[in-house]
Each structure stands twice: as C-alpha cells, then as structure tokens.
Amino acid sequence: MKKRPYELIKAIVPDVLAKGGDYKVEQIAGHDIVLNNGGAVEIIDFLDGHSTTSIEQKIKQFKD
C-alpha cells in the first residue's frame, strides 16, 4: 500500500522537510507537522541533473 506524503511525514516527523521549486511553505504537504514539532521547511532551487528521478536512476544502475 502506497502512503501519501502527508501520511509518511506524520509517521516519521522529520526535523527538516525540503521541497524543490517555487512553492510557498503553506503549499508543502506536511509543513504543519514539521513546523509544529520544531522542525524547518526548506525550499531549494532546482539544479539540472539533480532531481530525485535522476538520483534514483543512478542508484538503479549500480544494482543491475
């Protein structure tokens, strides 16, 4: 069963929640959980070739 981001964030309560792009903190799923527990929400700039998808693809190359 896949969990939605909010459910995962609620389960693990990270100290930092990072999201790439031009979001506002209030638009990020789980921001309330992290902030209410003393954590930080960071919005980071996009870097070409450094997406989650590209990192996953590089990891998969090592597994094959």
C-alpha positions as CSV (number, residue, x, y, z in Angstrom):
1,M,0.0,0.0,0.0
2,K,1.4,3.4,-1.0
3,K,1.2,6.1,1.6
4,R,0.7,9.7,0.6
5,P,3.4,12.2,1.5
6,Y,1.4,13.7,4.4
7,E,0.9,10.3,6.0
8,L,4.6,9.5,5.7
9,I,5.6,12.8,7.2
10,K,3.1,12.3,10.0
11,A,4.6,8.9,10.7
12,I,8.3,9.9,10.7
13,V,8.1,13.6,11.8
14,P,11.3,14.7,10.2
15,D,13.4,17.6,11.5
16,V,13.7,19.1,8.1
17,L,11.3,18.9,5.1
18,A,12.8,20.0,1.8
19,K,11.0,20.7,-1.4
20,G,12.4,21.9,-4.7
21,G,10.8,24.6,-6.7
22,D,8.8,27.7,-6.3
23,Y,6.4,26.5,-3.6
24,K,5.3,28.5,-0.6
25,V,5.8,26.8,2.7
26,E,2.0,26.5,3.2
27,Q,1.6,24.6,-0.1
28,I,4.0,21.8,1.0
29,A,2.4,18.6,2.3
30,G,3.3,18.1,6.0
31,H,4.6,21.5,6.6
32,D,2.3,21.9,9.6
33,I,3.6,18.7,11.2
34,V,7.3,19.6,10.8
35,L,6.9,23.2,12.0
36,N,4.7,22.2,15.0
37,N,7.4,19.8,16.1
38,G,10.2,22.5,16.0
39,G,11.5,21.5,12.6
40,A,12.2,23.5,9.5
41,V,10.8,23.6,6.0
42,E,13.3,24.5,3.3
43,I,12.5,25.3,-0.4
44,I,15.5,24.7,-2.6
45,D,16.4,25.8,-6.1
46,F,16.2,23.3,-8.9
47,L,19.6,22.1,-10.2
48,D,19.7,20.4,-13.7
49,G,20.5,16.7,-13.4
50,H,20.0,16.6,-9.7
51,S,16.3,15.5,-9.5
52,T,15.1,12.7,-7.3
53,T,14.4,10.8,-10.5
54,S,17.9,11.2,-11.8
55,I,19.4,10.1,-8.4
56,E,17.1,7.0,-8.4
57,Q,18.3,6.1,-11.9
58,K,21.9,6.4,-10.9
59,I,21.3,4.1,-7.9
60,K,19.5,1.6,-10.1
61,Q,22.5,1.4,-12.5
62,F,24.6,0.1,-9.6
63,K,22.1,-2.5,-8.6
64,D,21.9,-4.0,-12.1
